[in-house]
Amino acid sequence: MPFEFDTAIAATPVGGGVYDTPVEERWDINGNANGGYLLALVANSMRAESGRAHPVSVSMHFLSPAPAGAAQTHTEVVKAGRRLATVTGRLVRDGKDLVRSIGTFGDVDADQGPQSNTRPYVDLPSFEDCMPRAVNPDVPMGLSSRLDMRLHPDDTGFARNEPNGIARARGWFTFKDGRPVDTMGLLLAADAFPPVMFNLFGMQGWVPTIEFTVHVRAIPAPGPIACEFTSSVVQGGYWEEDGVMWDSTGRVVAMSRQLALAPLGQ
């Protein structure tokens, strides 16, 4: 049986750079598909059109909510070079663009070229010592039902209406059905954690993403992915979230940034 995530991002070519890519159920937050899932869904078609193995850098602008349902991804190869290919993608439903994306695809070899890394590894207890995501029985099961995520105990106060005042979320990411986290899974991991705004101001409602970018830096080794997400500036009704992800060997495998709307009531 295929893994759930592979089925959920499946791209069926229909010709002319167009792929059938239905938005599957239970990859959502309160009825709207998670941004990382949409990024992976569209990027999988773009990757297929590029003929390359991995996403290297993928950005997405979110134009409209995307509940589950039929959709197609329209792709166009902008440039195909010897090492990299750049592709655009549009997720379309009933003639309306839900998202637009541009990405670069190619090989990922973290051992190639000069090496330097001054980013410290996240301060994170073991997978077993972190806390599973709390399940709200009053909210339909969505994205959290697909994932086995564990949060740093110090970063869970928002769920008890006790935010710690630090715009940070740390934890572990893996799939509940045992699927290995590959470079496509990293696109989902980069947007799967609770918004760091919740630990700063409390759960103040929906904080929709405007733009989201993921840079893939290495192919992950087997095992859960350690993640840290932070924000530095909340201003003018917007906030940014920066993410870093490490594999089981301690190597940085992806970095991300997104810009989102902040509740104007703050």
Buried (B, 14 or more C-beta within 10 A) or exposed (E): EEBBBEEBBBBEEEEEBBBBBBBBBBBBBEEBBBBBBBBBBBBBBBBBBBEBEBBBBBBBBBBEEBEBEEBBBBBBBEEBEEEBBBBBBBBBBEEEEBBBBBBBBBEBEBEEEEEEEEEEEBEBBEBEEBBBBEEEEEEEEBBBEBBBBBBBEBBBBBBEEEBEEBBBBBBBBBBEEEBEBBBBBBBBBBBBBBBBBBBBBBBBEEBEBBBBBBBBBBBBBEBBBBBBBBBEEBEEEEBBBBBBBBBBEEBBBBBBBBBBEBBEEE
